[in-house]
Amino acid sequence: MLKVAVIGLGDISSIHIQAIQANSNVELVAVCDIDESLKNKVPSANFYRNYHELLEKEPVDCVHNCLPHYLHYPVTKACMEMGIHVFQEKPLGLSAAEGEKLVRLEESNKSVKLCVCLQNRYNESFEMLQQMVMDGQYGQLIGLKGIVPWYRPKSYYDSKPWRGKIEYAGGGVMINQALHTLDLMQLIGGEIEEIRGSISHLLDYGIEVEDTATANIMFKNGATGLFYATNAHSENASVEIEAIFEKGRFTIKDSKLLMTREDGMIEKLVEDTKMPGTKFYYGASHSKLISQFYSCVLNNSQDYVHARDALTSMTMIDAIQRSSEENRKIKLEV
């Protein structure tokens, strides 16, 4: 049985802990957070306030890195250099440049596995859509649309000020709320030629990071993509991904894959599994990816989300930021 630790007991850690405790191949032996009030979040696990102390005292096989963005790279690096596997929450890093450091770290530590939590790749709706792209049964992909209309109150940033600072978050709505959408768009669309984007503040929150972003994405296969994400909506509405083919139109919305038929009628093809008691947009795929990763650790296989797999979406974010600053198209080099 693998011994596991969770470092960072913020909001997302509960999803990880639930998945770990449901896996018969692993045992959660230690947790770590600077907040002493979280000491009893996992009563059966040893609690630490310093991750260095945890790594020194606990003979763990894997660490779940659920820390704020600016701590992803240093903590993951420390674990991997000690021969400890890492399941790291998104994003890969603060920027594509930092993400590349993790790619090199993974490549230079072949015996240690690093999985990045881009769990929406494992949603049933996306898996079916991706298979349609691969099969080519509906012809050439013509266009993509990815929309994230969400809401974050000022208290979201005030309660955890790192979220509003470039130095600690790396960005705003793109890296925090819409990263999964960008990741899925590039998986469907393929290699990207160039991006023209714009970031802005629609909300008067006094934060450094963007709350709204738009982009036109040009893929090498000739397809075009429209991306729009904002935290200025009145609620957290459903993320929407639409794929337009020569012979069909498909939409992922409300956790369902929908097909628009020639007569205009909409048919549901598949619906994502949901995890009871969690936010609707989390779905159940955290658990699927975590189980897949531990299977790979036990069997020494490679079928999980590697650092290099997670790099493209970070490159897209950097390109949109640069395009907005320089008011021009940015060619992607991935």
Backbone torsions as a table, in degrees:
resi	resn	phi	psi	omega
1	MET	NA	134.8	-179.7
2	LEU	-79.8	138.0	176.2
3	LYS	-96.1	130.7	-170.0
4	VAL	-127.0	147.7	173.9
5	ALA	-128.6	150.5	173.9
6	VAL	-115.0	123.7	177.8
7	ILE	-109.7	116.7	-175.0
8	GLY	102.1	110.6	-175.6
9	LEU	-111.0	34.8	176.3
10	GLY	-73.7	-165.0	-171.7
11	ASP	-53.4	-47.9	-172.3
12	ILE	-72.2	-19.4	-176.1
13	SER	-62.3	-29.2	-179.0
14	SER	-60.8	-37.2	178.6
15	ILE	-65.9	-41.9	178.7
16	HIS	-65.0	-45.7	-178.0
17	ILE	-61.6	-42.9	178.8
18	GLN	-60.7	-42.7	-179.3
19	ALA	-69.0	-39.0	178.8
20	ILE	-64.0	-46.7	-176.7
21	GLN	-67.5	-21.1	179.0
22	ALA	-87.9	-5.6	-176.6
23	ASN	-98.3	118.0	-175.8
24	SER	-73.4	-9.1	-178.8
25	ASN	-91.1	-6.0	-175.6
26	VAL	-133.0	158.0	178.0
27	GLU	-131.9	125.7	178.3
28	LEU	-82.3	106.6	-173.2
29	VAL	-103.9	-19.2	-176.4
30	ALA	-153.4	149.8	175.1
31	VAL	-135.9	160.0	-176.1
32	CYS	-146.3	135.6	174.1
33	ASP	-163.7	149.4	179.0
34	ILE	-74.0	-16.2	-178.3
35	ASP	-86.9	106.8	-177.6
36	GLU	-61.9	-25.4	-178.0
37	SER	-67.8	-14.1	179.8
38	LEU	-92.2	9.6	-174.3
39	LYS	-55.5	-35.2	-175.8
40	ASN	-100.4	16.9	179.3
41	LYS	-61.6	-38.0	174.9
42	VAL	-127.7	87.7	-173.4
43	PRO	-56.5	-30.1	-176.4
44	SER	-80.2	-9.2	-176.6
45	ALA	-104.8	148.4	174.8
46	ASN	-69.9	138.2	-176.6
47	PHE	-105.6	136.7	177.0
48	TYR	-132.1	149.9	174.9
49	ARG	-100.7	-12.3	-178.3
50	ASN	-127.3	122.3	-175.3
51	TYR	-69.3	-26.9	175.9
52	HIS	-61.8	-42.0	179.0
53	GLU	-64.5	-42.4	178.5
54	LEU	-58.9	-48.2	-177.3
55	LEU	-64.9	-31.0	179.1
56	GLU	-75.4	-36.2	-172.0
57	LYS	-97.0	-24.7	-174.7
58	GLU	-106.6	121.5	178.5
59	PRO	-80.0	71.2	-176.0
60	VAL	-89.8	152.4	177.0
61	ASP	-91.8	-29.9	-176.8
62	CYS	-147.7	146.3	175.5
63	VAL	-119.6	136.4	169.6
64	HIS	-94.8	115.8	-179.8
65	ASN	-91.7	99.9	-178.6
66	CYS	-112.4	29.2	-176.4
67	LEU	-83.8	168.2	172.1
68	PRO	-56.6	158.0	-171.7
69	HIS	-50.8	-43.4	-173.6
70	TYR	-69.4	-11.7	178.2
71	LEU	-103.0	0.0	179.9
72	HIS	-61.7	-54.4	-176.1
73	TYR	-64.2	-53.1	-175.9
74	PRO	-62.9	-37.9	-178.4
75	VAL	-74.3	-42.4	176.5
76	THR	-61.0	-41.9	178.6
77	LYS	-60.3	-46.4	-179.3
78	ALA	-60.4	-41.4	-179.8
79	CYS	-66.9	-48.9	-175.4
80	MET	-64.9	-35.4	179.1
81	GLU	-70.2	-14.9	174.0
82	MET	-97.1	7.0	179.3
83	GLY	79.5	20.8	-177.7
84	ILE	-101.9	128.5	176.6
85	HIS	-65.4	152.3	-177.6
86	VAL	-132.7	131.0	167.4
87	PHE	-108.1	107.2	-171.3
88	GLN	-106.6	132.1	173.8
89	GLU	-63.0	156.1	173.2
90	LYS	-71.0	155.3	1.9
91	PRO	-83.5	171.2	177.6
92	LEU	-59.1	-41.6	178.6
93	GLY	-164.0	-170.0	178.9
94	LEU	-73.8	-22.4	-176.7
95	SER	-157.7	172.8	176.2
96	ALA	-63.6	-36.4	179.8
97	ALA	-62.2	-42.7	177.2
98	GLU	-69.7	-35.2	176.6
99	GLY	-60.9	-38.1	178.3
100	GLU	-63.8	-31.1	176.3
101	LYS	-63.4	-39.6	178.6
102	LEU	-70.9	-34.1	174.9
103	VAL	-60.5	-47.2	179.5
104	ARG	-65.5	-37.5	178.7
105	LEU	-62.6	-43.5	178.8
106	GLU	-65.2	-42.2	-177.5
107	GLU	-68.2	-26.6	-179.3
108	SER	-92.2	-3.8	177.5
109	ASN	-125.8	69.9	-171.4
110	LYS	-61.6	-26.8	-176.8
111	SER	-84.9	-6.0	-177.8
112	VAL	-113.0	134.7	-177.2
113	LYS	-101.4	139.0	175.2
114	LEU	-125.6	119.6	177.3
115	CYS	-114.9	130.8	178.3
116	VAL	-99.5	134.8	-171.2
117	CYS	-80.9	78.8	171.0
118	LEU	-108.2	67.3	-167.5
119	GLN	-70.1	-20.1	-177.2
120	ASN	-67.3	-14.7	172.6
121	ARG	-60.9	-22.6	-175.8
122	TYR	-99.9	6.4	174.0
123	ASN	-67.5	139.2	-178.9
124	GLU	-58.0	-38.5	-179.3
125	SER	-62.5	-43.6	-179.4
126	PHE	-72.2	-39.6	179.8
127	GLU	-58.9	-40.2	178.9
128	MET	-69.0	-42.2	179.1
129	LEU	-63.4	-43.0	179.5
130	GLN	-62.9	-37.1	178.2
131	GLN	-65.0	-36.6	176.9
132	MET	-62.3	-40.0	177.7
133	VAL	-63.0	-46.4	-177.5
134	MET	-65.6	-37.6	-178.7
135	ASP	-73.1	-27.4	-178.6
136	GLY	69.1	18.9	-173.9
137	GLN	-70.6	-18.3	178.9
138	TYR	-110.2	17.0	176.3
139	GLY	83.4	-165.3	-176.1
140	GLN	-67.6	141.1	172.1
141	LEU	-72.6	129.8	-178.7
142	ILE	-102.5	-45.5	-175.8
143	GLY	-153.4	157.7	178.5
144	LEU	-131.9	148.0	173.5
145	LYS	-135.5	130.1	175.7
146	GLY	-128.3	119.5	-175.5
147	ILE	-127.7	131.6	178.4
148	VAL	-126.9	93.1	-178.9
149	PRO	-99.3	88.1	-174.1
150	TRP	-116.0	176.1	-178.7
151	TYR	-132.3	131.7	170.7
152	ARG	-133.8	121.3	178.8
153	PRO	-73.3	166.2	178.3
154	LYS	-59.3	-32.6	-180.0
155	SER	-62.1	-25.6	178.0
156	TYR	-59.9	-40.8	179.6
157	TYR	-84.9	-35.1	-179.3
158	ASP	-66.8	-36.2	-177.2
159	SER	-71.4	-30.8	178.1
160	LYS	-135.6	83.8	-171.4
161	PRO	-57.1	-23.3	179.7
162	TRP	-59.1	-28.6	-177.8
163	ARG	-63.4	-25.5	-176.9
164	GLY	-98.1	3.2	-175.9
165	LYS	-113.2	129.2	179.8
166	ILE	-55.9	-42.0	-176.0
167	GLU	-59.1	-32.8	-174.9
168	TYR	-105.9	-27.5	-177.5
169	ALA	-102.6	-28.7	-177.7
170	GLY	84.6	-13.4	-178.6
171	GLY	163.4	-173.2	-176.0
172	GLY	-114.0	-111.5	-173.0
173	VAL	-60.5	-32.6	-178.2
174	MET	-67.9	-48.4	-174.1
175	ILE	-82.8	-23.5	-175.3
176	ASN	-98.9	-46.2	-175.8
177	GLN	-104.8	-31.6	-170.6
178	ALA	-110.4	7.4	-178.0
179	LEU	-59.1	-41.4	180.0
180	HIS	-61.5	-39.4	-179.6
181	THR	-65.1	-44.0	176.3
182	LEU	-61.3	-40.8	179.6
183	ASP	-61.7	-46.1	-178.8
184	LEU	-68.5	-35.9	178.5
185	MET	-62.3	-42.3	-178.3
186	GLN	-73.3	-27.6	176.1
187	LEU	-69.1	-37.7	179.2
188	ILE	-76.4	-44.9	-172.9
189	GLY	-78.7	-25.3	-178.4
190	GLY	89.3	-160.6	-176.2
191	GLU	-61.7	141.6	-176.6
192	ILE	-101.0	135.5	177.3
193	GLU	-84.9	-55.8	-178.5
194	GLU	-157.6	163.0	-177.9
195	ILE	-134.6	137.1	169.5
196	ARG	-119.4	121.3	-174.4
197	GLY	-139.3	169.9	178.9
198	SER	-147.7	135.7	175.0
199	ILE	-120.5	152.5	-175.2
200	SER	-159.5	175.4	174.5
201	HIS	-117.9	112.9	173.2
202	LEU	-93.6	-19.2	-177.0
203	LEU	-105.3	144.3	-178.2
204	ASP	-93.3	65.4	-176.4
205	TYR	-99.8	-12.5	-178.8
206	GLY	71.1	27.8	179.7
207	ILE	-98.4	158.3	179.5
208	GLU	-80.8	-34.2	-173.5
209	VAL	-82.0	155.8	-177.8
210	GLU	-71.8	146.1	172.3
211	ASP	-105.4	-8.1	-178.6
212	THR	-143.9	140.1	179.0
213	ALA	-146.8	143.1	175.4
214	THR	-133.9	153.4	178.5
215	ALA	-158.3	147.4	168.9
216	ASN	-107.3	122.1	-174.5
217	ILE	-112.4	125.5	178.8
218	MET	-108.4	116.7	-178.1
219	PHE	-90.2	154.6	-177.4
220	LYS	-66.6	-21.8	179.4
221	ASN	-84.3	2.9	178.1
222	GLY	98.1	-12.9	178.0
223	ALA	-72.5	155.1	176.5
224	THR	-120.2	152.1	-179.7
225	GLY	-128.9	140.2	173.2
226	LEU	-111.2	125.7	178.7
227	PHE	-121.2	133.2	176.3
228	TYR	-144.6	128.5	178.2
229	ALA	-141.4	139.8	178.5
230	THR	-150.8	151.1	170.4
231	ASN	-104.4	14.6	-174.9
232	ALA	-102.3	11.7	176.3
233	HIS	-75.3	174.1	-179.6
234	SER	-87.0	-9.7	-179.1
235	GLU	-160.4	173.2	173.3
236	ASN	-86.7	91.8	179.0
237	ALA	-83.5	168.9	-176.7
238	SER	-64.6	136.0	168.2
239	VAL	-65.8	143.8	-180.0
240	GLU	-130.0	128.1	173.6
241	ILE	-124.2	121.1	-179.5
242	GLU	-116.2	134.4	177.2
243	ALA	-121.5	123.0	-178.7
244	ILE	-108.4	118.2	178.2
245	PHE	-106.9	171.5	176.4
246	GLU	-59.7	-33.4	-173.7
247	LYS	-122.3	22.5	-179.8
248	GLY	178.4	157.8	179.0
249	ARG	-130.4	127.8	-176.3
250	PHE	-130.7	142.9	-177.2
251	THR	-135.3	131.4	169.3
252	ILE	-97.1	117.9	-178.9
253	LYS	-155.0	142.8	-179.1
254	ASP	52.8	38.0	177.4
255	SER	64.4	23.3	178.7
256	LYS	-126.9	148.3	170.0
257	LEU	-97.8	120.5	-175.7
258	LEU	-114.7	141.8	174.9
259	MET	-113.8	129.1	174.5
260	THR	-90.6	115.0	-176.9
261	ARG	-79.3	168.9	-177.8
262	GLU	-61.4	-29.2	179.8
263	ASP	-85.0	4.6	177.9
264	GLY	90.5	-9.8	178.7
265	MET	-73.3	148.8	-178.4
266	ILE	-109.2	129.0	-177.9
267	GLU	-116.0	131.5	175.9
268	LYS	-82.7	126.7	-179.3
269	LEU	-96.1	-39.0	-179.5
270	VAL	-161.5	155.3	177.7
271	GLU	-128.1	139.5	-179.0
272	ASP	-67.6	146.4	170.9
273	THR	-67.7	141.1	179.9
274	LYS	-112.8	150.5	177.6
275	MET	-102.4	116.0	-178.1
276	PRO	-58.0	142.7	174.3
277	GLY	79.6	12.1	179.1
278	THR	-123.6	169.2	177.6
279	LYS	-61.2	142.9	-172.2
280	PHE	-59.3	-31.0	-175.0
281	TYR	-84.9	-3.7	175.3
282	TYR	-75.0	-34.9	-176.6
283	GLY	63.6	-161.2	-178.5
284	ALA	-115.9	8.7	-170.5
285	SER	-83.8	-11.5	168.8
286	HIS	-55.6	-49.4	-177.4
287	SER	-62.9	-39.4	179.6
288	LYS	-62.8	-45.8	-178.6
289	LEU	-69.3	-39.6	178.5
290	ILE	-62.5	-44.7	177.8
291	SER	-63.4	-41.1	178.1
292	GLN	-61.3	-42.5	-179.2
293	PHE	-63.4	-44.6	-178.9
294	TYR	-67.5	-32.2	173.4
295	SER	-62.6	-40.3	178.6
296	CYS	-67.2	-38.7	177.7
297	VAL	-62.8	-45.6	-176.9
298	LEU	-69.7	-32.6	-176.3
299	ASN	-103.6	2.2	-178.3
300	ASN	52.9	48.9	176.3
301	SER	-112.2	176.6	-167.7
302	GLN	-121.6	11.7	-172.7
303	ASP	-86.2	72.3	176.1
304	TYR	-148.9	-176.3	-176.1
305	VAL	-89.7	102.8	-179.0
306	HIS	-78.7	167.8	178.6
307	ALA	-57.6	-43.1	-179.4
308	ARG	-63.7	-34.6	177.7
309	ASP	-62.2	-32.7	-176.0
310	ALA	-87.7	-4.4	-173.2
311	LEU	-74.9	-34.1	-174.4
312	THR	-60.4	-44.7	-179.8
313	SER	-63.7	-33.1	175.3
314	MET	-67.3	-38.0	177.7
315	THR	-66.0	-35.8	177.0
316	MET	-63.6	-43.6	179.0
317	ILE	-62.4	-46.1	178.1
318	ASP	-58.4	-41.4	-178.6
319	ALA	-66.1	-40.0	178.5
320	ILE	-66.0	-41.8	177.1
321	GLN	-61.6	-46.6	-179.9
322	ARG	-64.9	-42.4	179.6
323	SER	-60.1	-41.0	178.9
324	SER	-65.4	-43.0	-179.0
325	GLU	-67.5	-40.3	-173.1
326	GLU	-99.8	-5.0	177.4
327	ASN	55.5	50.9	179.3
328	ARG	-157.3	165.5	174.3
329	LYS	-70.9	146.7	178.5
330	ILE	-118.3	124.8	175.8
331	LYS	-79.8	137.7	-178.2
332	LEU	-93.2	137.2	173.5
333	GLU	-125.1	99.1	-176.5
334	VAL	-109.4	NA	NA
